[in-house]
Amino acid sequence: MSATQTPPLPPGMPGEDAPTLLVKIFGKDRPGITAGLFDTLAAYGLAVVDIEQVVTRGRITLCALVTAPDGAGSGTGEGALRATVHSWAESLKLQAEIISGHGDNRPRGVGRSHVTVLGQPLTAESTAAIAACITGAGGNIDRIFRLAKYPVTAVEFEVSGALTEPLRTALATESAALGVDVAVVASGLQRRAQRLVVMDVDSTLIQDEVIELFAGHAGCEDKVAEVTAAAMRGELDFEESLHARVALLAGLDASVVDEVRRQVRLTPGANTLVRTLKLLGYQVGVVSGGFTQVTDELRERLGLDFASANTLEIVDGKLTGRVTGEIVDRAGKARLLRRFAEEAGVPLAQTVAIGDGANDLDMLNAAGLGVAFNAKPVVQEAAHTAVNVPFLDTVLYLLGITREEVEAADTAR
Ligand SMILES: [Mg+2]
């Protein structure tokens, strides 16, 4: 069927000009309201065209779009229906509103996106600015719902009528000015099919820069930190900076590897993120410009499917100040993302990459969704989306997974 053809209406569904009634119920929520309303409507032999219901702080808003009853004037006409519904609502101290009209919702515009907004807190001012920005980009907000109230307030807007890319660009500028995180992803089955998540390690999966932990033991922390910062800002070639920093570790006793492993602090939400993704059947990997001496242990501890990093050379119980094997630099990270995707049997468009540094940029851009996590400005500007709250599990909300689902999955284990 071509996009311009309209599918035939199923039996009982109203045409564009057919009379329909919008029945809206509002009031204190309690069990049985939905059953009660439709039980009341059932006497009129109506077809249900659409239903939306939400409960906010104990108040229910229930909207039902139904075909208008035949037989005006008789005991089964619209007048009788209105009287019955109002009397049922009053008996439950609910407000009812019935609006006559024609047909179904207007067809949604071309271009569908999910706009996820993360705020800590989410202010009315930011919400106003984001909604105005969506409207300004030609979009219409079709639905809004809350994904999470903890550890941040996360709200999702379903938007139609605007193409994803320009909407993303417009909202990126607005969100940076507002200091909230906004992610825009295209609607469609692909969103549910993202099946491989690849993360950077230093300052993403963990709070530390591993080379700085080693440098702490070698007494050259300041020198190494300076070079790391310049490399992450994209001012230095990563490989060059890696060799320069590792050289400073020459002569360090290999026993510090265990100490460094003990020092590593996972980012808040890291466990939840990995555990939830694994429960959902995702494959999860890490690529690091750091060292296999740490990533192998993380792989084991978190049950990761993939891990790749540089390896510190150890000879006769001492670090030599060199790395061995394939260098994981900026290009290497993107190459590994492709390799992992291939091994996982997941198309690149269905991958998610998360990172904070300039050496993550190629990987973030190669992935279907690139998330800059508390990233350097150069990375934030170039990535699809940025998260600036310090909780790694907020990435789940960008994938449309709600806090309740995360918690339910945890309880079910
Ligand atoms: Mg990093």
Residues whose N, C-alpha, C, O or C-beta is under 5 A from the ligand:
A	BS01	MG	D200 V201 D202 S203 T204 D356 G357
